[in-house]
Amino acid sequence: MNLFDILSNDERVIVLSDEGAKTIFTWNKSLTLQYWGWFPAEGYKASYWEEFSIRTLSEVPANFDIARKAALEWQVRFF
C-alpha cells in the first residue's frame, strides 16, 4: 500500500509519525487507530506501507488531540 492509499477518500488522518522508526499511526476520526510500518524497496520489489496492528478505542475520540494521545500511549508499547 502507498501513502495515498492509506489516506484516500479522507478516511484516515495521520495522528503520529516517527521518521527514525519509519512508522505512522492513523485514526479514522471515530474508534480506530492503525499502526503502519514502511518497507523500503529491495531488488525488484517496490517500497510499501504495511499495517502492523490495529486498535479499537473504547470511546469515540472527541478530537485529533485525544486520538494523538491514545496513539502516543500505544506507541510506547511497541518501542
C-alpha positions in Angstrom: 0.0 0.0 0.0 1.3 3.5 -0.6 0.6 6.6 1.5 -2.1 7.8 -0.9 -4.0 4.5 -0.5 -3.8 4.9 3.3 -5.1 8.5 3.3 -7.5 8.2 0.3 -11.1 9.5 0.5 -10.4 11.3 3.7 -10.9 8.1 5.6 -7.9 8.4 7.9 -5.6 11.1 9.2 -2.1 10.7 10.5 -2.0 11.5 14.2 1.6 10.4 14.9 4.7 9.6 12.9 8.3 8.6 13.7 10.7 9.1 10.9 13.5 7.1 12.6 11.3 4.1 13.0 9.6 4.7 9.7 6.1 4.3 11.2 2.9 6.2 11.3 -0.3 6.0 13.3 -3.6 6.8 11.6 -7.0 7.5 13.0 -10.3 7.1 11.2 -12.0 10.0 13.1 -14.1 7.5 15.1 -12.9 4.4 17.0 -10.0 3.0 15.0 -6.2 3.6 15.3 -3.9 1.8 12.9 -0.1 1.4 13.2 1.8 1.3 9.9 5.4 0.5 9.0 7.4 1.4 5.9 9.3 -1.3 4.0 11.9 0.1 1.6 12.4 -1.3 -1.9 14.7 -4.3 -2.2 15.7 -5.6 -5.6 12.6 -5.8 -7.9 10.1 -5.1 -5.1 8.5 -1.6 -4.7 8.6 0.2 -1.4 5.3 0.0 0.5 3.4 0.6 3.8 2.1 -2.3 5.7 -0.4 -2.3 8.6 1.3 -3.7 11.8 -1.6 -3.6 14.2 -5.0 -2.1 14.7 -6.6 -0.9 17.9 -10.2 -0.1 18.6 -10.7 2.6 21.2 -13.3 2.2 23.9 -14.7 5.6 23.5 -15.0 7.9 20.4 -12.2 10.4 20.5 -13.6 13.9 20.7 -10.9 15.4 18.6 -7.5 15.0 17.0 -5.6 15.7 20.2 -7.3 12.9 22.1 -6.6 10.4 19.2 -3.0 11.6 19.2 -2.6 11.0 22.9 -4.0 7.5 22.5 -1.5 6.8 19.7 1.4 8.1 21.8 0.4 5.7 24.7 0.1 2.9 22.2 3.5 3.7 20.6 5.2 3.3 24.0 4.2 -0.4 24.0 5.9 -1.0 20.6 9.2 0.7 21.4 
